[in-house]
Amino acid sequence: MRLFGVVLLAGLLSLIVGIGVTIALNAVAPCYSDKAGCGMAEAYRFFFVPGFVLLGMVAFGISAAGKNRERPLWLTLITLCLVPVFLFLFAVGSDLSSGRTTSQSDISDSLLAALAYLSVIFVQWRLIRDFLRRREAALQAAA
C-alpha cells in the first residue's frame, strides 16, 4: 500500500516538473512556424504531459511491486527512455520514405517533447528508486 502512495506521489511531482519543463522550454525555444502553429504545438506538448505521467506510473508501478525490484525498475527506465528515440527515428524514416526532408522545426519539436517526457520519467524513477532503497535497508536492518 505504501508503494501505491509513493507511485501516486511520484506521479504528482513528475506532473508538476513536466508542466514546468514544458512551460520553460516553450518560453526559451525558437518557433519556426506562424503564431497559430506555435500555439498549437505548445498546447499539444502541454496536454501530453499527463499522458507521460500515466505511462510512467503504470510502468514503474508494475515493475516496482515485489522484493528486490531495483534492477527491473532500472530496465523499465531504460525502456521508457528509448521510446522518444525510436519515435524520432520513426518520424525521420517516415519523412525520408515519403521524399520529404526533416526540417529543423521538426527536430526542434521532437526534442522539446522528448525533454518533457524524459523529465517526467526521470523524476518518477528517482522517487520510486529511493523508496525501494529505503524499504530494502529497513528490511535488512529488521532482519
N, C-alpha and C positions, 0 to 999 in steps of 0.2 A: 504494500500500500504506500510505503514511503517512496518507492521508486516511481510510482504513478504521480505522486505530488512533485517529485523532482523533475519529471518529464514535463509536467504542466508548467512549472516554474521556468524551466529552460525554454519552453515554447513562448511564454510571455516575454521573457527577457530577450530572446532572439527576435521576436516580433518588433520590439522597441528598437533594438540595434539595427535590424533590417530596414525599418522605415527611416531611421536616422541616416543610415548609409545611403539609402536611395535618395533622400532629400539632399544630402550633402553632395552626392555625385551629380545630381541633376543641376545643382547650382553652379558647380565648377566646370562640368564637361561642356565642350562646344557643341552646338547644334548645327547640323548640316542641311536641315530642311526648313520649310517655312514655319511660321509660328504655330499654326494649327497642327502640323505634323509633329513638331517638338512637344506640344502639349499632350497630344495623344500618346506619344511614346513615353512621356513621363507618367501619365496616368496608368498605362499598361504595366510599367515597371513597378509602380506603387501598389497596384492591385494584385500583382503576382506574389508579393511578399507573404501574405497569409497562406498561400498555397505552398510556398517553400517551407514555411514553418510546419504546416501539417505533414508534409512529406518527411521532414526530419524527425518530427515527434513520433510518427508511426515507425519509421525505420529504426531509430535509436531505441524506442520503447520495446520493440521486438528483440533487438539484439542485446539489450541490457538485462533482460529477465534471466534469472538463474544465478548460479555461482560461477566464479572465475570467468567473467564476461568482458574483461578488458580487451583481449585480442579480438573477439567478434565485434566489439564496439569500434576498434581501430579499422577493421576490414570494412565495416559499414561506412566509416568516414571516408576511406579511400574510394569506395564505390560511389558514394554520393558526390565526391569531388570530381570524379571523372565524367559525371553527367554533363556539365556545361562544355567540357572539352569535346565530347562526342557530338553534342548538339551543334557546336560551332563547325566542326569538321563536316557534319551532315549538311549544314547550310552552305558551306563553301562548295562542297561536292555537287549540291543541287544547282547552285549558280553556274558552276562550270559545265555541267551536263546540259543546261539549257542555253548555253552560249553567252551568258551574262557574266561580266566580271564582278567580283566582290569589291564594293566601293569602301572608302574609308568610313563612311557613315554606318555601313553595315557592321564593320568591325568594331566601331565605337559603341554602337547599340548593344552588340553581343557582349562586349567587355563590361559595360555598365550593368547589364542584367546578371552576368556571371559574378561580379563582385558583390552585389547584394545577396545573391544566393549563397556564395561561399561564406560571407559574414554570418548569415543565419545558421548555416550548418556548423561552422566552427564554434559559435557560442554554445549551441546545444551540446555538441560533443564535449566541449571543455567542462561544462557544468555536470553533465552526467558522468563523465570520467572521474571528476573529483569526488562525486558522491560514491561511486563504486570503490574508489581507493580508500575513502574513509570507512566505508562499510566493511571492506576486507580487513583493514587494520583493526577495527573494533572486534571483528570475529576472531582474529588471531590473538588479540590481547585477552579476550574472554576465554580462549582455549588453553 
